[in-house]
Amino acid sequence: MTDQRTMTNQQILAVCRSNWEYRGIDDRSLREMLDELSAHLEDAAAAGRTPRDVVGNDVTDFAASWARARAPFTRRLLRSTAMLCCMIGWLIVATCLIRWTTQRAVSVNDITFWTVVAAVTVAWELRRGSLGIGRSLAVALVVGLPAVLLARWLGGDGTLFTVPLWAAPVLLLPGLPYAVADIRARRNTAPGAGE
């Protein structure tokens, strides 16, 4: 990964572009933001300042804070909800494949775990941006697991209802456009992608 202290203006613009695309900033706003940032970086260079003076120590945090200021709360909430539905859809598919069944039994433990993990994840993503895989697993272990143990101790682990396998594609569909945008954003920020 590129050291953020020695990033060029083009690298900073590429990181910001991918971050803003990932966050669902529309094309017109994206171009305006890139033009404005490019002008700020050029003005800083002309004044003898470094790009770090414009964007700070962390380009990703800079891009995220600017995106939060530009992207409305409802759009970010919609994205987080769609991605949560997508995760639940994949869980249903994985469980049905592992157990070789067409239904997923849902217990108190499942609802507790996913409610707590979803609340923390959505709150984090609305505030700071994407958790990523590593942090998502950490949230599941640190917050979700104790919640499941408490729910099991208080309420048991009986089946509340079952979800049919056909519900998985219905849950997956809303998150697919966001997942595709995430994959494209990661490819654009991969080392050597902008060179």
C-alpha positions in Angstrom: 0.0 0.0 0.0 1.2 3.5 -0.8 2.5 5.6 2.1 -0.1 8.3 2.6 2.6 10.9 3.4 4.2 10.6 -0.1 1.0 10.3 -2.2 0.8 12.3 -5.3 -2.2 14.5 -6.2 -3.4 11.8 -8.7 -3.2 9.1 -6.1 -5.2 11.2 -3.6 -7.8 11.9 -6.3 -8.0 8.2 -7.1 -8.5 7.2 -3.5 -11.1 9.9 -3.0 -12.9 8.9 -6.2 -13.1 5.2 -5.3 -14.3 6.1 -1.8 -17.0 8.4 -3.1 -18.1 5.9 -5.7 -18.3 3.3 -3.0 -20.5 5.6 -0.9 -22.9 6.2 -3.8 -22.1 9.8 -4.6 -23.8 10.6 -8.0 -21.6 11.2 -11.0 -22.3 15.0 -11.2 -21.4 15.5 -7.6 -18.5 13.2 -7.9 -17.0 15.3 -10.8 -17.7 18.5 -8.8 -16.0 17.2 -5.7 -13.0 15.9 -7.7 -12.6 19.2 -9.6 -12.8 21.1 -6.3 -10.3 18.9 -4.6 -8.0 19.0 -7.6 -8.1 22.8 -7.5 -7.3 22.8 -3.8 -4.4 20.5 -4.3 -3.0 22.6 -7.2 -3.4 25.8 -5.1 -1.6 24.2 -2.2 1.3 23.1 -4.5 1.5 26.6 -6.0 1.7 28.0 -2.4 4.5 25.5 -1.5 2.3 23.3 0.7 2.0 19.5 0.5 -1.1 17.5 -0.4 -1.1 16.4 3.3 -1.8 20.0 4.3 -5.0 19.8 2.3 -6.3 16.3 3.1 -4.6 15.7 6.5 -2.9 12.5 7.6 -5.5 10.0 6.4 -6.9 10.4 2.9 -9.6 7.8 3.5 -10.9 9.6 6.5 -10.8 12.9 4.6 -12.8 11.3 1.7 -15.3 9.7 4.1 -16.0 12.9 6.0 -16.5 14.8 2.8 -18.8 12.1 1.4 -20.8 12.1 4.6 -21.3 15.9 4.2 -22.4 15.4 0.6 -24.4 12.1 0.8 -27.8 12.5 2.5 -28.5 10.3 5.5 -31.4 8.5 3.8 -29.1 7.4 1.0 -26.6 6.0 3.4 -29.3 4.3 5.4 -30.8 2.8 2.3 -27.3 1.4 1.3 -26.7 0.0 4.8 -30.1 -1.7 4.9 -29.7 -3.2 1.4 -26.2 -4.6 2.4 -27.7 -6.0 5.6 -30.4 -7.8 3.6 -27.7 -9.1 1.2 -25.7 -10.5 4.1 -28.9 -12.2 5.5 -29.6 -13.7 2.0 -26.1 -15.1 1.8 -26.5 -16.6 5.3 -29.7 -18.3 4.3 -28.0 -19.8 1.1 -25.0 -20.9 3.1 -27.0 -22.5 5.8 -29.3 -24.3 3.3 -26.2 -25.6 1.4 -24.4 -26.8 4.5 -27.4 -28.5 6.0 -28.7 -29.7 2.6 -32.2 -28.4 3.2 -34.6 -25.9 1.6 -35.4 -24.1 4.8 -33.5 -22.1 7.4 -34.7 -22.5 11.0 -34.5 -19.2 12.9 -34.0 -19.2 16.7 -33.9 -16.6 19.4 -30.1 -16.8 19.2 -30.1 -16.0 15.5 -32.3 -13.0 15.9 -30.3 -11.7 18.9 -27.0 -12.1 17.1 -28.0 -10.5 13.9 -29.9 -7.7 15.6 -27.0 -6.7 17.7 -24.4 -7.1 14.9 -26.7 -5.2 12.5 -27.2 -2.3 14.9 -23.5 -1.9 15.5 -22.6 -2.3 11.9 -25.2 0.1 10.6 -24.4 2.7 13.2 -20.6 2.4 12.4 -21.2 2.5 8.6 -23.5 5.5 8.8 -21.0 7.3 11.0 -17.5 6.3 9.7 -18.0 4.3 6.5 -17.5 0.6 5.7 -16.3 -1.8 8.4 -14.7 -4.2 6.0 -14.4 -8.0 6.5 -11.9 -7.9 9.4 -13.8 -5.4 11.5 -17.1 -7.1 10.7 -15.8 -10.3 12.1 -14.5 -8.5 15.2 -17.9 -6.9 15.8 -19.5 -10.3 15.5 -17.1 -11.8 18.1 -16.9 -8.9 20.5 -20.6 -7.8 20.4 -22.6 -10.5 18.8 -21.3 -13.6 20.6 -21.9 -12.2 24.2 -25.4 -11.2 23.1 -26.1 -14.8 21.8 -24.8 -16.3 25.1 -27.0 -14.0 27.1 -30.0 -14.8 24.9 -29.4 -18.5 25.2 -29.1 -18.2 28.9 -32.3 -16.1 29.2 -34.5 -17.5 26.4 -33.2 -20.9 25.2 -32.6 -21.8 21.6 -35.9 -23.1 20.3 -36.9 -22.5 16.7 -39.2 -19.5 16.3 -39.9 -19.9 12.5 -38.4 -21.1 9.3 -37.3 -19.1 6.2 -37.6 -20.9 2.8 -34.7 -20.9 0.4 -36.5 -18.8 -2.1 -36.4 -15.9 0.3 -32.6 -15.7 -0.2 -32.7 -14.2 -3.8 -35.3 -11.7 -2.7 -33.0 -10.5 0.1 -29.9 -10.6 -2.2 -31.3 -8.4 -5.0 -31.4 -5.0 -3.2 -27.7 -5.3 -2.2 -26.3 -6.4 -5.6 -25.9 -2.9 -7.1 -24.0 -1.9 -4.0 -21.9 -5.0 -4.0 -20.9 -4.5 -7.7 -20.0 -0.9 -6.9 -17.9 -2.1 -3.9 -16.0 -4.5 -6.2 -15.4 -1.8 -8.8 -14.1 0.6 -6.1 -11.7 -2.0 -4.7 -10.4 -2.7 -8.2 -9.9 1.0 -8.8 -7.9 1.4 -5.5 -5.9 -1.8 -5.9 -2.1 -1.2 -6.1 -1.2 -0.5 -9.7 -4.8 0.2 -10.8 -4.3 3.8 -11.5 -0.9 3.5 -13.1 
